[in-house]
Amino acid sequence: MIDLMFTEEQEMFRKAAREFAETSVAPHVAKMEETGRMSDELIRALGEAEMMALTIPEEYDGLGLGYTARLIALEEIGRVSAATALTLQVFALGVAPITMFGDEEQKKKYLPGLAKGERLATVGVTEATGGSDPKSIRTSYRKVGGDYVLTGRKCFITNSHIADTITILARGEENPDLFTCFIVESGVEGFKPAHEEHKMGMRGCNTGWLVLEDCRIPGENLLGEEGRGLRIAMSAIGEVGRAGMVGCALGLHTACLEASVKFAKERILYGEPISNLQMIQNKLAEMKIDLEAGRLLGYRATSMQDKGMRASNELAAAKYFTTEAAQKAAKMAVDIHGAYGCMEEYPVSRYLRDSFLVGASAGTSDIMKVIVARWALE
Ligand SMILES: Cc1cc2nc3c(=O)[nH]c(=O)nc-3n(C[C@H](O)[C@H](O)[C@H](O)COP(=O)(O)OP(=O)(O)OC[C@H]3O[C@@H](n4cnc5c(N)ncnc54)[C@H](O)[C@@H]3O)c2cc1C
C-alpha cells in the first residue's frame, strides 16, 4: 500500500519550520524587498535554527534529515519569503557536490562549517553563453604544478556575494571536452563577485556575477575527477536544485492561496463576501487542486530520494508543474484582489514578481519538458 501521509515527526517538523518562518523570517521581508539585499541577521537565524544543517550527514555536524524534511522546510519558509527559500535552496545545491562527490578531506574541511551556517555555499555553472547548454561554458582551467588556474565569468549566481564555498564548473584549456568541478573559496586571489543583479522578484535573494582571473586554487580542491564535472554539476542540480525549487514554488503557491482566501472572505461586493461568487470560487478551486497535485508530485519524488532512489525525471516533472502552477496561482491571486492586488501594501504583487523567478532557476520549464519527454519516450 502507498502511504501518502506525513509521519507525526514530519508534521512536528513542519510546525517548527512554520513557527521559525513566521517569527524569524517574516520580520525581514519588507526590508529585503526595499533594499534588494539578504539580511545578515536572517542568515544567522537560519544557521541557528539548523536550516543549513538539514541535509548534511550527522558525521559532519549536520542533521542528516533528508530530502522530504528539506522540502517541508523550504515550503514553509517559501510561504513567508520565496527569496529566503531560494537563498537556502541554492545553499544546499552548493553543498551537494561536496556531500555527493567530495573526498573525505573535503567533507571534513567544508561540511561542519556549512552545517553551522558559518560558511555559505553556491554553485557557479551558468554563463552568458546560455544556462540551458552547460557545454557552452567558456570558463577554463589549466594545471600549473599541483594547482589549477581558473579564468572565466559566471552569471545569475545565487548567493554570489555572500557565499564563500563555491563549486565552479570549468573546462580544460588544452582539452575543452574535459569538464571539471572545483571548490573555490571566495577569499582566494583572482576571484571576485562582480555585478549584483537587481531582479524583478526574489529581491532579498542575492544574485550576481562571479569573475575568475587567473584564479589559482590548490589541487586538493578538485572535486571528484577531471572530466566528471558535468555529471557532478548536473546531478547536484537535477537531484537537489530542482527539489529545492519545488519547495520554493509550493511555498509561494500556498501563500497565494491563503492571501486569496483571506481577501475573498473579507471583500464585500453586492452586500456579501466575494468568496460567494462562483467565478472567485473557480479560481480558488484551481489554485487548491494545483497545489495538492504539486505537493503529491514533489513529496513523491523526495520520498523516492530518501529511499536512496534517483528521482531526476520525477523532479523535472514536479519542478515543471509546481513552478508553472505557482505562477498561475500568483496571477489569479492578483486578479482576485482587483486593484488592491497591484498595490504594494498587499503581498500578492510580490508573489507575482517572485513567481517569474521560480521557473528559470535550476533549468527552465522548456528544459523540464525536454527531460520529461525523454522519460516518456523511454
Ligand atoms: C533566480 C535565479 C537564480 C539562479 N541561480 C543560479 C545559480 O546559483 N547558479 C547557476 O549556475 N545558475 C543560476 N541561475 C541560472 C539558471 O540556471 C539559468 O537562467 C537557466 O539555466 C536558463 O539559462 P539562461 O537564462 O541562459 O536561458 P537560455 O539557456 O539562454 O534559454 C533561453 C530560452 O530558450 C529556451 N530553451 C533553451 N533550450 C531549449 C530547448 N532545448 N528546447 C526548448 N527551449 C529551450 C529556454 O527555456 C528559454 O526560454 C539562476 C537563474 C535565476 C533566474
The ligand as an ORCA input file, in Angstrom:
! r2SCAN-3c Opt
* xyz 0 1
  C      16.716     33.440     -9.752
  C      17.772     32.665    -10.466
  C      18.779     32.040     -9.747
  C      19.787     31.331    -10.409
  N      20.805     30.770     -9.681
  C      21.816     30.141    -10.330
  C      22.938     29.622     -9.593
  O      23.009     29.715     -8.365
  N      23.932     29.010    -10.277
  C      23.909     28.880    -11.640
  O      24.838     28.307    -12.190
  N      22.872     29.379    -12.357
  C      21.827     30.009    -11.749
  N      20.775     30.516    -12.459
  C      20.791     30.425    -13.901
  C      19.769     29.429    -14.459
  O      20.190     28.119    -14.232
  C      19.616     29.750    -15.944
  O      18.991     31.030    -16.028
  C      18.804     28.743    -16.690
  O      19.517     27.538    -16.806
  C      18.452     29.241    -18.092
  O      19.585     29.751    -18.743
  P      19.525     31.162    -19.488
  O      18.904     32.134    -18.568
  O      20.862     31.441    -20.021
  O      18.481     30.928    -20.681
  P      18.833     30.217    -22.074
  O      19.503     28.917    -21.826
  O      19.510     31.186    -22.952
  O      17.374     29.935    -22.653
  C      16.623     30.925    -23.381
  C      15.265     30.333    -23.763
  O      15.450     29.193    -24.633
  C      14.708     28.087    -24.098
  N      15.397     26.840    -24.425
  C      16.690     26.532    -24.163
  N      16.960     25.280    -24.569
  C      15.812     24.760    -25.088
  C      15.434     23.509    -25.658
  N      16.311     22.505    -25.777
  N      14.163     23.354    -26.099
  C      13.275     24.362    -25.987
  N      13.559     25.579    -25.433
  C      14.806     25.778    -24.999
  C      14.667     28.335    -22.606
  O      13.612     27.632    -21.980
  C      14.469     29.843    -22.558
  O      13.115     30.115    -22.741
  C      19.752     31.222    -11.829
  C      18.717     31.834    -12.551
  C      17.744     32.543    -11.892
  C      16.655     33.205    -12.691
*
